[in-house]
């Protein structure tokens, strides 16, 4: 069994999975942070409200980081945006991901009141990209490398552990969330029905409240519970993996449309789902231009030789 796990972890994965994460994750994270970054001085400096330092040993404040001067707060904001866009563009990928991860970690710790699921996950996700061969394709680094070494073979696969981390993370998140719901009142109480009447309600939510019958909300609630609790099974079996992918994408589309401020979380999870579990034929729908050119040269008929 241990040997099977080792082979599973080491099995090479398409490079497109990793590059999709490298391109999309920083954009989603920056989208979530955009409303804060545009007011960096109020967010990170004494210009705005800052949580005061509590007495030493208070469990509510395990770490205190003093507020920054306004000019430094704007510098941190600019560096965060620049490094995140560099990661998405594949420019100096290793240095950009390391810088972006450190800045995200600082932002999470500097203002604990503004940390939500996206920002709590972001440092770990970007650090995993930093420790992977991200940037091998579909970025500025790969383009420059291709110009310097036009005859070098294209990278088509990456080590399996680079992708297995994200796959296991998703399954753990889903199953943990499902177990927490199961221990609550998701089997008996009208939890989803009450959620759609909460402060995150959108116009789409109000429309479906008026259209859907009451019993359908209970069915959707149970379906969500079954999907999350059974995630380790649904995504482990090849026969149910694609159906689980569609179920997860549908659930996050529902969340993003009906719970307004949670749209960035829905986009983050949808990106992780597609990159981790989408069939390879979806990711490789069209070969890259370099591969098409090489194939055309290989299939070109030989030219006729002149007789002497």
N, C-alpha and C positions, 0 to 999 in steps of 0.2 A: 504493500500500500504506500509506504514511504517513497519507493522508487517511482510509482505512478504519479505521485504528487510532484516529485522532482521533474519528471518528464513534462508534466502539465505546465509547471512554472517556466521551464526552459524552452517550451515550444515557441518558435519564432512567430511573430505576428506582423500583419501588413503595416508598413510604415504610415499608411494613410490614417490609421486609428490614432497614432500618436500626434501626427501633424494636425489633425482636426482638433484635438485637445489644445495643442499649442496655439492655434489660431483663434479658436472661439472662447476658451476660458478667460483669457485676459480681457477680452472685449466685454464679456458679461460682467466680470468683476468690476471693471471700470464703469460700466453702466450703472451698477448698483451704487458705487461710490460717488457718482457724478453730482448728486444733490448735496453731498457733503464737501467734496473737493472744491466746488465753486464758492464755498464760504469757509475756506481753510482757516482764516484768522479767527472767526467765531467758533470754529470747531476745535482747534488745537491750541489756541493762545488765550491769554487772559482777557482778550476783547469780549469773548463770550463766556457763558457759564461753564465753570470747571468744577468737578467733584472735589471737595476739599480733602486734604490729607487726614485720614483717620488715625486714631492711636495705634501704635505698633501692636501687632498680634490680632487685629480685628479681622475675622474671617471674611468679611465683606470686601476687603481690600488687601488681597495677598501681595500685590505689587503696586506701588505708586510711582507714576512718571509725571514729573512736574510739567506744566504747560510750557509751550515754546514761545519765543518772541514772534510777533506777527510775521516778520520777514522770513524767519526760519520755517514757520508753518506753511507759507506759500512756497518755499523751496521744496519742502517735503511733498507738497501736493504736485508741484511740477515734475519732480523726480518720479513720483508714482505713475503719473500719466505717461511720461516719456518711456520709462522702463516697460510698462505694460504694453504700449504700442510697439516697442521694439521686439518684445516677445511675440506678439501677433504677426509682425512682419518677418520674423526669423532673422533679425539683425543682431549680431553678436549674442546669439541665443543663450549661451551658458552664462555669460556675465549679466545679461538682462534678466534672466529668470532668477538668478541669485539676488540681484538688487531688488527686484519686484517682490520676492518672497520676504526679504528682510523688512522692506517698507510696509508690506501688508501686516506683518507680525507687529510692527510698532503701532500701526493704526488700531489694531485690535486691542492692544494693551493700553494705549494712551487714553481711550475713551470707552470704558466698558459698557456705558449706557447705550452706545451706538453700535454694538456688536450684535449681529444677527446671523442666521445660518450661513449666508453667503460669505460673510467676512470671517466667520469662524473656520469654515472649510478652506478658504482661499489660500492661506499660507502653506498648508499641507499639500494642496493640489499643485501649487506652483513649485514647491520644493521637489515634489516628485518629478515634475517636468525638468527641473534643473539637474537631477541625478540620472536622467534618461538621455538617449541620443536625439532629443527633440531638435529640430532645425536641420535634419539631414536632407529633407526635401521640402519643396513648396515654400521657399523663403529666400530672403536676400542672401544669406550665407550660402545656401545651396546653389543659387544662381551664380554667385561669384566663384564658387568652387568649380562649377561646371565650365565657366569661361577659362579658368586657369588650367583645368585638366579635362578637355573635351572628350578624351577617350576613356576616361575612368568609368567603370560600371555604375549604373544608377542604384541607389539604395532602395530596395523593395521590401525589406523586412527588418524588424528590430527585435531585440531580445524579449522573450515573452514576459519577463518580470515587469517590464516597463508598462505593459497593459494590464497584467494580472492585478497590480495594485489597485487600479481604478475599478476593475470588475469586482474584486473582493470588497472594496470600500462601498460600492453601490449596494451589494447584497447585504452587507452588515447594516447599512443605514436603513434599508427597507425593512429587514427583519426586526431590527431593534425598534423601529417606529411601530411596526405591526404588533409586537409583543406588548409595548406600552399601551396601545389602543385596546388590546385584548384584556389587559389588566384593568382598564377603565370601564366605561359603560358603552363601548361601541357595539356590543352584541345586543344590548337591550334598549338603551336610550336613543332618542332622535338627535344624535350629536351633529350629523351633517346638516340637518334641517335648521338647527340653531346656529351653526357656523355661517350659513349663507345669509342670515339676518344680522350678522355682526357688522362692525364698523368698516370692514374691508369690502363691503358690498359695492358692486359696480352696476352699470345699466344692464349688462348681460346677465348678471345674477338676478336682477329684478325681473327680467323677461322670463327666465327659466322658472323662477318661483311661481309666476302666474300661469305658466304653461304645463309644467310637470305635475302629475298627481302626487299626493302625499306619500303613497306607498313606494313610488319610484325612488325617492330620496333614501328610503331605508334599504332598497336593493343596491343602490350605488354605494351606500355605506358599507354593506356587507361585502360587496365586490372589492372595494378598496382594502378592507381588512384581509380578505382571502389572498389578494395579490401580494400584500406586504409580508404577511406571516409566511406565506409559501414561497417567497422570492428565492431562497436557496435552491428549492426544487425546480421552480419554473425556469430559472436561468442556467441550471446545471444540465438539464435534459435538452438534447438537440431538438426533440419533437415539440417541445413547448416554448423554446427560446424566442422564436419570432413572434408568437402570439403574446408572450410576456412583454416583448419590446413594444408592440403596438398598444398593449394595455397600459404600460408605463407612460408612453408618450401621450396617450389619451388622457390619463389622469393628470399629468402635468399641464396639458393644454387647458383642461377644466380648471385647475388651480390658477393658472395665469390669467384666464379670462374672467373668473368669478371672484377672485380675491386680489384686487388691484395691486397693492404694494408688494405682493409676493411674486410678481411676474419675473423678477430677476432670478429668484430661486427656481422657478419653473424652467427658465431657460438654462440655468446651470445644470439642473438634473437631466434635462432633455439632451444637452450636449454630452454629458457623461454616458447616458444610455446609448445614444447613437454611436459614439466612438468605441464603446466597450462591447456592444452586442449586435450591432448591425451586421448582416451577412457581408462577407467579403465582396461579393459581386456588386453590392450597392456602392461600396467605397471605391471600387475599381471599375466604375461604369465606363470610363473612357481612358485609354492609356495616355500618359503624358506626351507632349510634343516630341521630346527627345527619343522616346521609345518608338513612336510612329515613324520618325525619320530613319531610325536604325532598322526598323522592320522593312521600310520601303527600299533601303539600300540592299538589304539582304535578299529581298525577293525580286530585285531587278534582273531581267534576263541578260545573259552575257552578250556582249557585242560580237558581231561576226568578225573574224580575222580575214584579212586579205590574203589571197593566194599569190605566191611569188611566181 
